[in-house]
Amino acid sequence: MKILVINCGSSSLKYQLIDMDGEKELAKGLCDRVGIDGKIKASTADGRKVKFDVDMPDHTAAFYEVKKLITEGDLKVIDSLDEIAAIGHRVVQGGALFKESVLVDEKVKEGIASLNDLAPLHNPAHIQGINAAQEVFGKDKPEVAVFDNAFHSTMPPKAYIYPFPYEYYEKYQVRKYGAHGTSHRYVSTRLNEINPDYKKVIVCHLGNGSSITAIKDGKVIDTSMGLTPLDGFIMGSRCGAVDPSAVTYIMEKENMTPAECSTMMNKKSGFLGVSGVSSDMRDVEIAAADGNERAQLALDIFYYQVPKIIAGYIVALQGLDALVFTAGISENGANVRQGICDQLEFMGIKIDREKNDGLRGKETQLNTPDSKADIWLIPTNEELMIARDTKRIVESLGK
Ligand code: AMP
């Protein structure tokens, strides 16, 4: 069974075609700058690649490009769209409405649209993507929505309620929802396959956006992202948690609108904001090594905040069986894993320097034999998780 996984942003469409017999990726690509000056980058698992500019006025046009890419020309991997059994869509905000992945119908679309206010950049784009897919693939092709925060829906109210006047929760559903849930679920599912005895687990998804999640008996009890992916700790260009009064103070001083302030906190802060160098941690590391003090400060903040969150979650879990690293920064950065674990060593959580050094993107157990908790690197695969959910739901339709 072949599944097409789709991630639509407001001006982009990312796709991955996965053959579920063997869970093999066949092709992937990005249709970027949809509605602007269309740019496509695509590749196949066997190494064929293309990069070109093409006008894509909307998501429907982008889907026609995807159709062409996978069924015709140099990157052809299937003969016709009939070979695709279903489409799985990543949906950022499922609010409290969607606690698991669902087959898309009109009611589900209405539900996703009803959460637009909570994810104004994402949910409307997902609906556009779902409608466009229906237009190109036909109404009979099953579509499944996989929600980025569904895995976090097991959090207890003490973890997700913000101590504002309660009416704002009731009126606007303002609360912690978390993000990266599909990644955290993939990693914790894999960890459970490795060793079902791990009951108290912390997953560090450290990438361009970063979040840390505490998982007890397979269920999330807390996560560092909040109402939006801005919460938590220093990220590429996001500030993470700060004193809320600092936000209103800056808004007043700089005469900023809420939208301008949101852009500042999401796009101009974090590694980029503190270092003034880049949102990419590798650039910041190079600058710091060259003696750039603000770049060093950005790294110092990261290595201070991340272990503090891990330590807080060890308290929330009342112990720790396994600490897991995943996503770009911590799959590739051996020094990053080392730097974080160095701060945890006094608690008896010990990384094996030799196993860790130079290791990139390969599932590996990293702790020393005498460590009080196990440490793992498990590469994430959100697309595969979406494809698995889609397959499961589609198969259940025939029963
Ligand atoms: P992701 O969001 O998971 O795709 O992660 C992408 C981010 O990983 C990039 O923005 C880089 O900052 C980061 N990254 C990749 N390789 C390394 C590395 N070796 N050390 C530190 N950060 C890295």
Boltz pocket constraint, residues with backbone or C-beta under 6 A from the ligand:
constraints:
  - pocket:
      binder: B
      contacts: [[A, 206], [A, 207], [A, 208], [A, 209], [A, 236], [A, 279], [A, 280], [A, 281], [A, 282], [A, 327], [A, 328], [A, 329], [A, 330], [A, 332], [A, 333], [A, 334], [A, 336]]
      max_distance: 6.0
